[in-house]
Amino acid sequence: MKILKTVDEVRSQVKAWKKEGLSVGLVPTMGYLHEGHQSLIRKSVEQNDRTVVSVFVNPMQFGPTEDLESYPRDLDADAKLCETTGADVIFHPEPEEMYKPGFCSYVNMTGLPDALCGLTRPVHFKGVCTVVNKLFNIVQPDRAYFGQKDAQQLAIIMRMVIDLNMDIEIVGCPIIREADGLAKSSRNIYLKPEERQAAVILSKSVKLGQQMIADGERDAKKIVAAMKDLIGSEPLADIDYVEMVDMDTMKSIDIVEGHVLCAMAVRFGKARLIDNFILDMNK
């Protein structure tokens, strides 16, 4: 597996591909890859001639009390997964390569980051937008791939691409789950056995919300209350938020209509896990 560590190396490789008329897909990750990431890589390989996977634990998107230092890392395992899935290059820069001394330019956004995860992680999306913008500038991909599990991030990246007139197609890919329903996440490794068992309550609450809507319920507050009650019945669950919002604005809704995101963040011990479901009621 070819692992490139500098911006110049990546640009040189991509320029060579583009000279051959090849299309390029980008899968931005923070590493410790699992089947969810693999599904993004697989989709990129399917839709593009060449695929770049970035593996970079971005310090800018972590708050001062968050898990930057302890965030799981395993480049050898990441390289094996990328190779077996068909990726061509891993871009694995050091922080000093991405953020030169004196770095002071950022990509910020108002509105969309001010809800859900942005309320308790105020620096997070500024860091995400900045690093993704840098990756887009470095790789110049035709398409970039993001998972629906990070639904707010997906919405923010799509808005950024529109607002900044980026000639990149953003491809959102479905949540990949364990056999018992738990959404795949690199942070699942933090879960103790009893917390891992308890965390299944998240996917159960997703199913509850989906079923209530399928049965005709349209009162968003009733659906959210029922989901919170279910999650709250698990003693190890500490709810950060459960909310139903407009997918395009991230503003809370009272009635389930239009493009809807129902999202949650819940702590189990030191692990903060997210899950969601998205519905387009116009279809």
TORVOMI-790553 format. One record per residue: residue in three letters; x, y, z of N, C-alpha, C in turn. Coordinates in steps of 0.001 Angstrom, whole numbers, plus 500000, padded with zeros to 6 digits. Example, Ala and Ser with C-alpha at 12.3 -4.5 7.8 and 13.67 -1.06 7.14 Angstrom:
ALA513190494310507800512300495500507800513200496700507800SER512850497750507080513670498940507140512900500030507870
end
This chain:
MET500854498803500000500000500000500000500885501240500000LYS500666502125499042501481503333498955501000504339499998ILE501892504741500905501571505705501956502386506969501710LEU501700508071501440502350509349501184502164510257502399LYS503232510976502764503195511755503996503260513265503771THR503500513690502535503601515126502286502581515582501243VAL502248516862501329501324517469500373501889517371498960ASP503166517642498818503783517613497485503701516226496850GLU503910515189497653503833513816497122502433513510496603VAL501425513906497362500039513639496956499705514410495685ARG500079515681495651499782516496494473500460515936493229SER501693515489493379502419514923492248501732513665491730GLN501271512808492665500601511574492267499275511862491565VAL498498512773492133497194513092491550497357513744490179LYS498351514621490033498597515248488724498909514197487663ALA499679513181488045500007512105487103498746511357486685TRP497867511081487646496610510408487314495754511265486391LYS495654512542486715494794513430485926495334513569484494LYS496649513516484333497238513575482984496785512383482155GLU496532511261482817496041510058482127494529510103481927GLY493878511169482414492431511282482277491659510460483282LEU492291510115484424491662509261485431490884510100486450SER489761509578486895488984510241487947489508509821489314VAL489326510721490298489897510499491634488820510670492699GLY488734509689493590487852509766494748488668509945496016LEU488103510671496982488759510903498273487857510410499401VAL488449509647500319487746509225501530488500509802502726PRO488018510922503293488697511510504448488368510727505726THR489401510316506475489189509574507718490192510033508773MET489916509646510020490892509833511090491551508500511449GLY491389507518510564492060506242510789491301505326511726TYR491992504272512182491399503170512953490165502679512200LEU490404502303510953489332502036510005488550500777510352HIS487254500827510094486360499690510330485476499503509100GLU484474498643509215483639498310508057482875499522507523GLY482588500499508388481934501712507915482822502474506946HIS484099502686507349485046503319506434485223502481505159GLN485261501171505361485474500283504212484363500449503182SER483137500680503652482025500868502713482213502151501895LEU482810503181502508483083504420501778484172504195500730ILE485221503471501129486307503168500191485787502340499025ARG484970501362499352484424500488498306483598501298497304LYS482794502221497805481971503057496916482856503943496040SER483943504484496619484859505305495836485543504492494749VAL485981503288495100486645502417494118485682502079492979GLU484417501911493333483388501580492337483140502754491380GLN483228503994491892482820505157491102483979505936490491ASN485231505599490854486385506361490384487496505425489903ASP488394505968489089489544505187488616490598505022489703ARG490754506029490551491740505982491629491111506509492918THR491561505963494063491019506368495354492139506713496327VAL492018507894496941492916508333498013492157508268499332VAL492754507643500332492195507619501690493112508457502570SER492582509513503160493398510274504105493222509678505502VAL494337509511506194494348509028507582495048510101508395PHE494259510932509060494817512076509777493928512395510966VAL494476512212512172493756512591513387493931514100513533ASN492907514825513163492982516278513017492887516979514373PRO493978517535514880493927518146516214492978519332516298MET492712519983515162491895521191515191490438520924515554GLN489960519690515362488549519426515638488312518828517018PHE489343518788517856489207518300519222489234519465520195GLY488304519463521158488333520447522227489412520107523246PRO489704521013524170490795520809525129490599519627526063THR489366519210526307489126518081527215488752516807526472GLU488891516815525147488482515657524359489647514686524143ASP489391513641523363490264512459523356491307512455522240LEU491927513617521960492926513681520895494072512705521135GLU494654512726522313495827511893522581495478510407522630SER494296510087523124493916508676523276493147508124522085TYR492853508977521091492088508506519939492818507322519302PRO492112506214519037492795504993518580493469505156517229ARG494648504553517100495431504635515869496033503269515568ASP496011502866514297496643501607513874496854501671512364LEU497935502324511953498182502554510532498403501250509772ASP499046500273510394499283498992509713497960498323509342ALA497038498281510299495726497684510023494965498513508993ASP495088499838509082494427500710508111494936500425506699ALA496255500258506571496855500011505252496358498690504665LYS496234497664505514495743496367505030494310496483504541LEU493477497175505313492071497329504907491971498109503605CYS492756499187503484492723499989502252493162499162501048GLU494213498391501238494743497593500127493753496537499681THR493152495826500637492223494743500279490928495296499682THR490606496563499985489369497153499477489579497838498135GLY490837498054497737491104498575496402491554500019496336ALA491810500649497504492335502018497487493742502028496891ASP494150503163496367495450503268495700496514503936496559VAL496099504908497377497054505703498157496445506048499511ILE497269506007500552496921506603501841497714507890501991PHE497021508965502323497687510221502673497705510315504191HIS498904510223504771499044510157506231500049511225506693PRO499612512479506716500533513557507088500672513696508600GLU501769514280509038501913514716510424501181516048510585PRO500762516397511812500097517691512014500915518871511494GLU502253518780511631503115519878511186503081520056509660GLU502742518989508933502629519080507478501340519800507081MET500295519574507843498997520182507531498879521603508081TYR499504521850509218499410523155509863500814523700510104LYS501298524473509145502641525035509217502722526059510357PRO503915526337510871504066527351511928503425528671511511GLY502679529258512440501991530514512144500641530343511486PHE500168529105511342498873528845510692497773529675511353CYS497003530415510552495957531270511125494759531458510191SER494574530549509242493459530651508286492485529501508521TYR491216529832508673490224528828509033488990528933508135VAL488253527847508050486962527857507373485894527694508439ASN485060528695508577484025528665509601482656528772508941MET481633528399509673480277528425509141479329528807510261THR478293529544509933477264529881510914476010529072510610GLY475187528891511637473908528210511429473981526720511637LEU474394525992510603474382524527510671475202523956511832PRO476362524538512182477130523960513289476628524361514679ASP475586525196514749475178525748516041474193524865516796ALA473877523694516257472928522776516896473607521431517152LEU472862520519517735473284519125517931474701519038518509CYS475624518395517813476984518213518338477713519535518512GLY477357520541517711478025521823517808477792522547519123LEU476707522225519823476411522889521089477410522511522174THR477781521234522223478705520785523262480133520635522751ARG480332520772521430481681520703520842481884521947519976PRO482020523111520601481971524374519857483083524578518836VAL484241523940518999485329524125518025485326523051516938HIS484501522044517116484600520838516298484429521111514806PHE483333521744514423483037521862512987483915522895512292LYS484409523883513028485415524779512456486653523973512051GLY487052523042512915488188522178512597487899521236511450VAL486680520694511414486290519783510330486291520517508994CYS485642521673508943485562522422507681486944522831507193THR487804523234508119489148523665507727489950522509507155VAL489955521361507844490779520249507366490207519640506088VAL488896519552505974488300518996504758488572519922503575ASN488467521230503806488802522182502750490246521997502301LYS491170521823503243492576521602502911492751520302502114LEU492078519247502548492178517970501829491640518095500406PHE490542518822500241489996519040498900491002519798498028ASN491654520804498603492635521589497848493871520756497496ILE494261519878498389495458519057498170495198517973497130VAL494097517249497291493816516077496454493079516450495163GLN492280517511495189491487517899494017490652516719493491PRO489859516089494374489108514908493930487897515276493085ASP487438514310492317486174514473491601484999514226492543ARG485194513300493468484151512950494431484792512718495800ALA484016512994496864484481512715498224483359512018498980TYR483735511123499897482791510182500497482740510351502013PHE481505510485502528481284510686503955480129509802504411GLY480199509342505657479174508450506182477996509192506788GLN476823508603506670475605509195507237475623509177508761LYS476440508321509375476476508299510842476796509690511383ASP477701510405510704478012511790511055477139512707510196ALA475832512653510443474875513318509549475023514828509561GLN475285515415510721475464516859510768476711517260509984GLN477791516493510151479004516748509384478726516663507884LEU477994515641507463477662515471506053476909516692505520ALA475924517168506292475153518340505870476042519578505775ILE476953519723506720477842520885506747478804520857505557ILE479377519693505263480293519577504126479559519865502818MET478360519350502681477585519599501460477286521096501298ARG476965521771502409476706523207502360477969523980502007MET479100523578502589480370524242502313480720524151500830VAL480515522990500247480824522791498829479959523694497950ILE478688523831498325477789524724497572478217526179497748ASP478413526590499000478688527997499289480012528471498701LEU481025527590498674482351527978498203482609527552496751ASN481522527130496061481598526805494630482690525784494316MET482748524745495125483738523687494905483214522703493866ASP484050522348492937483650521430491864483914519990492308ILE483200519581493352483372518246493938481986517674494227GLU481782516424493885480533515739494235480705515090495609ILE479801515416496527479828514805497859478863513620497859VAL479383512455498217478591511227498216478397510774499670GLY477148510778500132476821510279501466476511508793501410CYS477030508046502368476873506588502372476191506119503659PRO475396505046503588474583504606504722475405504194505938ILE474755504237507100475364503765508346475584502260508255ILE476762501822508659477062500391508761476970499990510226ARG476257498905510506475974498518511883476522497130512216GLU476758496932513511477077495596514007475830494721513876ALA475996493413514086474868492486513958473727492838514914ASP474064493409516084473019493754517057472494495173516870GLY472962495886515848472421497201515524473302498376515868LEU474294498199516735475152499326517114475897499865515900ALA475825501183515708476526501805514582478033501636514748LYS478711501269513660480166501111513689480811502456513980SER481780502465514876482494503690515230483864503335515785SER484863504148515463486195503931516025486165504060517544ARG485236504854518074485167505068519519484494503915520257ASN483921502945519540483337501782520214484378501024521027ILE485653501203520663486724500509521392486804500970522839TYR486282502161523130486307502680524502485321501960525417LEU484358501265524843483265500686525630483722499471526439LYS483405499471527738483571498267528550482484497272528147PRO482667495974528456481682494975528000480238495323528359GLU480026495795529582478648496111529983478139497358529262GLU479035498288528962478649499485528212478349499139526761ARG479127498220526221478882497776524838477500497158524711GLN477131496365525683475801495747525673474720496810525826ALA474966497779526694473974498827526940473788499731525728ALA474857499927524937474820500881523829473853500480522718VAL473414499239522717472437498784521714471128499562521847ILE470922500201523003469696500976523198469578502092522165LEU470699502545521600470645503614520599469935503156519327SER470351502008518801469703501525517579468256501122517852LYS467967500675519080466580500362519436465731501624519417SER466305502736519871465548503989519871465365504507518441VAL466359504273517581466223504630516167465038503870515562LYS464991502580515822463880501768515298462543502239515846LEU462514502614517133461275503112517731460802504373517015GLY461709505321516815461335506556516128460850506299514714GLN461557505433514002461151505103512628459778504443512605GLN459534503560513567458255502847513604457110503796513923MET457326504725514858456278505690515201455886506518513976ILE456881506924513196456590507700511987455875506830510951ALA456336505581510807455683504657509870454222504412510259ASP453944504468511572452577504250512064451723505514511981GLY452308506618511515451522507818511286451767508971512238GLU452625508782513255452892509870514192453690510970513490ARG453251512225513661453946513339513024454353514418514034ASP454057514199515309454453515145516351455900514840516743ALA456823515710516318458246515462516543458577515363518029LYS457937516198518853458242516194520286457806514874520944LYS456692514314520500456238513024521041457223511918520679ILE457693511942519454458644510915519000459947511023519782VAL460457512244519913461711512458520649461544512046522109ALA460402512393522721460168512042524123460158510523524313ALA459523509811523393459480508348523488460877507749523335MET461660508304522425463029507813522233463890508094523461LYS463730509282524048464484509621525262464095508707526416ASP462818508420526528462366507515527595463001506145527445LEU463068505657526204463663504342525969465150504354526313ILE465870505360525830467302505440526136467515505612527634GLY466674506427528254466783506669529695466511505449530552SER465867504446529966465611503209530720466883502378530893GLU467934502742530167469229502065530299470089502851531293PRO470378502272532459471086503014533511472458503541533109LEU473140502895532178474488503319531803474490504416530745ALA473313504773530243473216505784529184473076507177529779ASP473910508106529317473862509506529735473613510351528481ILE472383510836528331471979511513527096472598512900526997ASP473263513164525886473707514507525542472559515219524844TYR472040514609523768470852515160523121470160514079522312VAL468860514228522146468068513537521125467182514623520521GLU467320514851519229466571515942518597466122515560517195MET465021516184516783464552516049515413464626517428514760VAL465359517494513634465622518789512996465407518691511498ASP465339519857510877465338519935509420466756519618508934MET466896518652508053468211518193507612469013519297506918ASP468318520245506296469008521264505510469410522489506335THR468755522685507500469045523873508317469514523536509721MET469287522296510166469575521845511532468716522551512580LYS467616523165512160466708523816513115465670522810513588SER465327522906514876464340521999515459463002522122514739ILE462294521006514656460980521003514012459930520493514999ASP458691520907514787457574520435515597456800519332514886ILE456761519432513552456009518470512752456978517739511826VAL456812516428511705457669515627510825457202515821509390GLU457949516656508665457643516914507261458914517379506569GLY458960517197505245460139517598504492461312516656504710HIS462515517242504721463767516477504860464156516497506329VAL464022515359506999464101515291508463465307514468508912LEU466010514988509927467073514250510606466686514081512062CYS466690512856512536466530512576513961467879512065514454ALA468541512834515320469922512536515709470047512489517217MET471063511748517680471302511624519121472786511495519400ALA473169511942520585474503511694521120474322511272522564VAL474927510143522920474741509558524250476087509038524745ARG476378509284526008477625508801526598477407507476527319PHE478360506595527121478438505349527887479858505295528437GLY480027505636529724481370505743530267482120506863529568LYS483314506574529048484123507604528382483811507734526896ALA482912506874526380482578506896524956481335507748524711ARG481472508709523805480322509498523357479954508988521973LEU478776508362521882478345507717520643477209508502520003ILE477185508492518671476106509155517940475389508143517049ASP474136508462516755473342507638515845472237508527515292ASN471564508073514252470532508901513660469725508118512637PHE468668508750512179468016508322510946467540509547510195ILE467476509419508867467097510520507982465900510061507154LEU464930510954507024463747510662506217463451511828505295ASP463099511529504074462598512535503151461108512288502994MET460304513079503703458857512858503730458202513271502413ASN458962513908501526458405514318500238458407513163499236LYS459110512090499549459192510968498610458088509964498867
end
